[in-house]
Amino acid sequence: MKSLIILAGKIKKYPTDFVVEEIPLYEPCGEGEHLYITVRKTNMSHDECLRQIATYFKVSKRDVGYAGRKDFHAVTTQMFSIYLRGKKPEVPKTIGSIEVLDSSYHANKLRLGHLVGNTFVLRLRDVDELDFSLLQQRLATLHAVGLPNFFGPQRFGNNNNNHLLGMALVKEDWECLIATLLAGEERHHNFASEGEYKRAFDAWPFGQPTERNVLEALVAEKSPQQACKTISRQLQKLWVNALQSHLFNALLQHRITDGTWNTLMFGDLAWKHDGGGRTFEVTKEELHSDDLLNRVDAFLLSPSGPLWGSKMRLTTGEVHEKEIEVRESFGLDDGHLETMRKFAEGVRRPLRVEVRESKATNGTDEFGEYVQLKFTLPAGSYATVVANYCLSPSPWFEKVAK
């Protein structure tokens, strides 16, 4: 059972321990009204980076495009587009602490999903030197069999409750939503839990405007539903997306337990990895064809799971029954999908992805010894999931590692 040994090791001990470089879907053509800049930021949130870029070029944040949000506590490189309406300003080498590495022009705005994937370089600290070979083996195993495509913990917020807020929102349980939003262990949280909203509002940090707006409405004796209307649509959408992710993770865990996360079943919607997110239903005839099995082995096809919404394509047979069973275990029925539709229509997501160009090395830098994991993942997949499997694999790992 050596492959299941939990190893010591820390992720993101320093910002430079987590490096992300975006792989663009296309390069700017050199002409157009959208300035494309490639930037590198360190230990900066996506929203702050976007704000500084918009402020520098004197445009609305809506005029700034990006292909994906990058990690906060990391060194990240990616492209942004700025709609300049024919203007040609001088492009600086830096915007505050943001480095501008390259620039060009293009005809359209850069939009979410306009990337192939990301290359990651992770340095794990406090790893026993005797564990290096085991880390190499585990990364090689993920390269060989694929990565369970879980959403990482950052999807669920600093308090790991974004999905709970999304659940309350979809169920229109306003009291639960407010209780979850205002929960915590500090003095101001205690005031809120005791219904002393004025004292909670007076003590609440100014850097948390959503909570303060809700409290202000409660102090004004607004109903819980009216208080929740003060929450921005953008934040509500983020919570519902987190709920979708939580339901997907739960379904994926069931498929791992059943041993079917990396193989196709009758009724599955097979994800075409080179097909731009297209899926097709697996029939009984196809299920036993050598061509289908070969395409699965070659990472051309994988089973997909639900990101629930009213327009999401449904599986059939036992696969569909399992997906419904998992969803209903959280008290969500078809009616709740209509509420979710306001924020997300629903799509499929592959249950596994390929870990490409993977390599584990060790070395020493100014912070001491490290083990470095380098690999490439498709857009939307999480490097922290790779690191977690390398440090603390699940029981399925024992089977595939043999």
C-alpha positions in Angstrom: 0.0 0.0 0.0 3.0 2.3 -0.5 1.1 4.2 -3.2 -1.4 5.4 -0.5 1.1 6.8 1.9 0.3 10.4 2.8 3.4 12.6 2.3 4.4 15.7 4.1 4.6 18.8 1.9 3.3 22.3 1.6 1.8 24.0 -1.4 2.0 27.8 -2.0 4.3 28.4 1.0 5.6 31.4 -1.1 3.9 33.1 -4.1 6.8 32.0 -6.4 6.0 28.4 -5.5 3.0 28.5 -7.7 3.6 29.6 -11.3 1.0 29.6 -14.0 1.5 30.4 -17.6 -1.6 30.6 -19.9 -1.6 28.9 -23.3 -3.6 31.1 -25.6 -6.1 29.7 -28.1 -4.8 32.1 -30.7 -2.3 35.0 -31.1 -3.4 38.5 -31.9 -3.3 39.3 -35.6 -1.7 42.8 -35.2 -4.6 44.9 -36.3 -7.9 46.0 -34.7 -9.3 48.1 -31.9 -8.5 45.7 -29.1 -5.1 46.0 -27.5 -3.8 42.6 -26.3 -1.2 42.7 -23.5 0.6 39.8 -22.0 1.1 40.5 -18.3 2.7 38.9 -15.3 1.4 39.5 -11.8 2.6 38.3 -8.4 0.4 37.8 -5.3 -2.4 39.8 -6.8 -6.1 38.9 -7.3 -7.6 38.8 -10.7 -10.1 41.5 -9.9 -7.4 43.9 -8.7 -5.3 43.2 -11.8 -8.2 43.9 -14.0 -9.1 47.1 -12.1 -5.5 48.5 -12.5 -5.4 47.7 -16.2 -8.8 49.4 -16.8 -7.7 52.4 -14.7 -4.4 52.9 -16.5 -6.0 52.8 -20.0 -9.0 54.8 -18.8 -11.7 52.3 -19.9 -14.6 50.6 -18.2 -13.8 47.2 -16.7 -16.4 45.8 -19.2 -14.0 46.8 -22.0 -11.2 44.5 -20.5 -11.3 40.9 -21.7 -9.6 37.8 -20.4 -9.6 34.1 -21.2 -9.5 32.9 -17.6 -9.1 33.9 -14.0 -5.8 33.1 -12.4 -4.7 32.3 -8.8 -4.2 35.0 -6.2 -1.2 33.7 -4.3 0.9 32.9 -7.3 3.0 34.2 -10.2 0.7 34.2 -13.2 1.2 35.1 -16.9 -1.8 35.7 -19.1 -3.3 37.9 -21.8 -5.8 40.7 -21.4 -7.6 42.7 -24.1 -8.5 46.3 -23.9 -11.1 47.9 -26.2 -9.6 51.3 -27.1 -12.0 52.4 -29.8 -9.3 53.4 -32.3 -6.9 55.0 -29.8 -3.3 53.9 -29.8 -1.8 54.8 -26.4 1.8 54.0 -25.5 2.0 50.6 -23.8 4.0 50.8 -20.6 6.5 48.2 -19.4 4.7 48.1 -16.0 1.3 49.0 -14.6 1.9 49.4 -10.9 3.5 46.0 -9.9 2.1 44.3 -13.0 4.7 43.5 -15.6 3.7 44.0 -19.3 5.7 41.4 -21.3 4.2 41.9 -24.8 1.5 43.7 -26.7 -0.3 43.6 -30.0 -3.7 44.3 -31.5 -6.7 42.2 -32.6 -10.1 42.5 -34.0 -12.1 41.0 -31.2 -12.3 41.0 -27.4 -10.6 38.2 -25.5 -13.4 36.1 -23.9 -13.6 33.4 -21.2 -12.5 30.1 -22.6 -10.2 31.6 -25.3 -7.3 29.5 -24.1 -6.0 26.0 -24.7 -4.9 25.4 -21.1 -2.2 26.4 -18.6 1.3 25.2 -17.8 2.0 25.0 -14.0 5.2 24.9 -12.1 4.6 24.0 -8.4 7.3 23.9 -5.8 6.4 21.7 -2.8 8.2 22.6 0.5 9.1 20.6 3.5 9.1 17.3 1.6 11.3 14.5 2.9 14.0 13.8 0.4 13.2 10.0 0.6 9.7 10.7 -0.7 10.9 12.3 -4.0 10.8 9.0 -6.0 7.3 8.4 -4.8 6.2 11.8 -5.9 7.8 11.1 -9.3 5.8 7.8 -9.5 2.5 9.4 -8.6 2.9 12.2 -11.2 3.8 9.6 -13.8 0.6 7.6 -12.8 -1.5 10.7 -13.3 0.2 11.3 -16.7 -0.6 7.7 -17.7 -4.3 7.3 -16.5 -5.5 10.9 -16.3 -6.6 13.2 -13.6 -10.0 13.1 -11.9 -11.3 16.5 -13.0 -12.4 17.7 -9.6 -12.9 21.4 -9.0 -10.3 22.7 -6.6 -11.0 24.2 -3.2 -10.5 27.8 -4.5 -13.7 27.3 -6.4 -15.6 27.4 -3.1 -14.2 30.5 -1.6 -12.0 31.4 1.4 -14.7 30.1 3.8 -15.4 27.0 1.8 -19.1 27.9 1.7 -19.8 29.4 -1.7 -21.7 26.3 -2.7 -23.8 26.5 0.5 -24.7 30.1 -0.4 -25.6 28.9 -3.9 -27.8 26.1 -2.5 -29.7 28.6 -0.3 -30.1 31.0 -3.2 -31.4 28.3 -5.6 -33.8 27.0 -2.9 -34.8 30.7 -2.2 -34.1 30.0 1.5 -33.3 33.6 2.4 -32.9 33.1 6.1 -30.4 30.3 5.5 -28.5 32.4 3.0 -28.2 35.3 5.4 -27.2 33.0 8.3 -24.5 31.3 6.1 -23.2 34.7 4.7 -22.9 36.2 8.2 -21.5 33.1 10.0 -18.1 33.1 11.7 -16.3 33.2 15.0 -15.5 36.9 15.4 -17.4 39.4 17.5 -19.4 40.9 14.6 -20.4 37.4 13.5 -21.8 36.7 17.0 -23.8 39.8 16.9 -25.4 38.8 13.6 -26.1 35.2 14.8 -27.9 36.7 17.8 -30.0 39.0 15.6 -28.3 42.2 16.9 -28.0 43.5 13.3 -27.2 47.2 14.3 -24.3 46.1 16.5 -23.1 43.7 13.8 -23.3 46.4 11.2 -21.4 48.9 13.3 -18.6 46.3 14.0 -18.5 44.7 10.5 -15.3 45.4 8.5 -15.7 48.0 5.7 -13.9 45.7 3.3 -16.9 43.4 3.2 -19.5 45.4 1.4 -21.9 42.5 0.6 -22.3 41.6 4.2 -22.7 45.3 5.3 -25.3 45.9 2.6 -27.4 42.9 3.8 -27.0 44.0 7.4 -28.0 47.6 6.6 -31.2 46.3 5.0 -32.0 44.2 8.0 -31.4 47.1 10.3 -33.9 49.0 8.2 -36.3 46.1 9.0 -36.4 44.8 5.4 -37.4 41.2 4.9 -34.7 38.6 4.5 -35.6 38.3 0.8 -35.4 42.1 0.4 -32.0 42.1 2.2 -30.7 39.4 -0.2 -31.7 41.6 -3.2 -28.8 43.9 -2.2 -26.3 41.1 -3.2 -24.8 41.7 -6.7 -25.9 39.4 -9.5 -22.2 38.7 -10.2 -21.7 37.3 -6.7 -25.0 35.3 -6.9 -23.8 33.8 -10.2 -20.4 32.9 -8.6 -22.3 31.1 -5.8 -24.5 29.1 -8.2 -21.4 28.2 -10.2 -19.9 26.9 -6.9 -23.0 24.8 -6.3 -22.8 23.3 -9.8 -19.1 22.5 -9.1 -20.0 20.9 -5.8 -22.6 18.6 -7.4 -20.2 17.7 -10.1 -17.5 16.8 -7.6 -20.0 14.6 -5.7 -21.0 12.8 -8.9 -17.3 12.3 -9.8 -16.6 10.8 -6.4 -19.4 8.3 -7.0 -18.0 7.3 -10.3 -14.5 6.9 -8.8 -16.0 4.7 -6.1 -17.8 2.6 -8.8 -14.6 2.4 -10.8 -16.2 4.1 -13.8 -14.7 7.6 -13.8 -12.2 6.8 -16.6 -14.3 4.5 -18.8 -17.5 4.9 -20.8 -20.9 3.3 -19.9 -24.1 2.8 -21.8 -26.0 6.1 -21.6 -22.9 8.2 -21.0 -22.4 11.4 -22.9 -18.8 11.0 -24.2 -16.7 14.1 -24.1 -14.6 14.7 -27.2 -11.4 16.2 -25.9 -10.5 17.6 -29.3 -14.1 18.6 -30.2 -14.6 22.0 -28.4 -16.8 20.5 -25.7 -19.0 18.4 -28.0 -20.5 15.2 -26.6 -22.3 12.2 -28.0 -24.4 9.5 -26.4 -22.8 6.1 -26.0 -25.0 3.3 -27.4 -24.8 -0.4 -26.6 -23.4 -1.0 -30.0 -20.6 1.5 -29.6 -19.8 0.5 -26.1 -18.3 -2.8 -27.2 -16.5 -1.4 -30.3 -12.7 -1.5 -30.4 -12.7 2.0 -31.9 -14.4 3.5 -28.9 -12.2 1.7 -26.4 -9.1 2.8 -28.3 -10.2 6.4 -28.3 -10.8 6.3 -24.6 -7.3 4.8 -24.1 -5.8 7.6 -26.3 -7.5 10.4 -24.2 -9.6 11.3 -27.2 -12.8 10.5 -25.3 -13.9 10.5 -21.6 -17.1 10.2 -19.7 -18.7 13.6 -18.8 -20.5 14.8 -15.7 -23.2 17.4 -15.1 -22.9 21.1 -14.4 -26.6 21.3 -13.8 -28.8 23.8 -15.5 -32.1 23.7 -17.5 -30.3 23.5 -20.9 -27.8 20.9 -20.0 -27.8 17.8 -22.2 -29.0 14.7 -20.2 -27.6 11.2 -20.1 -29.8 8.1 -20.2 -30.2 4.8 -18.5 -28.4 4.0 -15.2 -25.9 6.8 -15.8 -28.8 9.3 -15.7 -30.4 7.6 -12.7 -27.1 8.0 -10.8 -26.8 11.7 -11.7 -30.4 12.4 -10.6 -29.8 10.4 -7.4 -26.7 12.5 -6.5 -28.5 15.8 -7.3 -31.6 14.9 -5.3 -29.4 13.8 -2.3 -28.9 17.6 -1.9 -32.6 18.3 -2.0 -32.5 19.7 -5.5 -35.3 18.9 -8.0 -36.2 20.0 -11.6 -37.9 23.1 -10.3 -34.6 24.3 -8.8 -33.0 24.0 -12.2 -35.3 26.8 -13.4 -34.0 29.0 -10.7 -30.4 28.1 -11.6 -31.1 29.0 -15.2 -31.2 32.7 -14.2 -27.4 32.3 -13.6 -26.2 29.3 -15.5 -27.8 27.3 -18.3 -25.8 24.2 -17.6 -23.1 22.3 -19.5 -21.2 19.0 -19.4 -17.6 18.7 -18.1 -15.2 15.8 -18.6 -14.8 13.5 -15.6 -11.0 13.2 -16.4 -8.4 15.2 -18.2 -4.9 14.4 -19.4 -1.9 15.6 -17.5 0.6 16.5 -20.2 4.3 17.4 -20.3 4.7 16.3 -16.7 8.0 16.2 -14.9 9.1 16.1 -11.2 12.5 17.5 -10.2 14.1 18.6 -7.0 16.4 21.4 -6.1 17.3 24.3 -3.8 16.5 28.1 -4.1 16.7 31.1 -1.7 13.9 29.6 0.4 15.5 26.2 0.8 14.9 22.7 -0.7 11.9 21.9 -2.9 10.3 19.3 -5.1 9.1 20.8 -8.4 6.1 19.5 -10.3 5.7 20.8 -13.8 2.7 19.9 -16.0 0.1 21.2 -18.4 -3.7 21.0 -17.9 -6.6 22.0 -20.1 -8.6 25.1 -19.4 -10.7 24.8 -16.3 -8.7 22.1 -14.5 -6.9 22.6 -11.2 -3.3 22.2 -10.4 -4.0 21.9 -6.7 -5.9 18.6 -7.5 -2.7 17.3 -9.1 -0.6 18.3 -6.1 -3.1 16.8 -3.6 -3.1 13.5 -5.4 0.7 13.5 -5.4 0.8 14.1 -1.7 -2.3 12.3 -0.5 -3.8 9.9 -3.1 -7.2 8.2 -2.8 -7.8 4.4 -2.8 -8.4 4.2 -6.6 -4.8 5.2 -6.9 -3.7 1.9 -5.5 -5.4 0.0 -8.3 -4.1 2.0 -11.2 -0.6 2.4 -9.8 0.0 -1.4 -9.8 
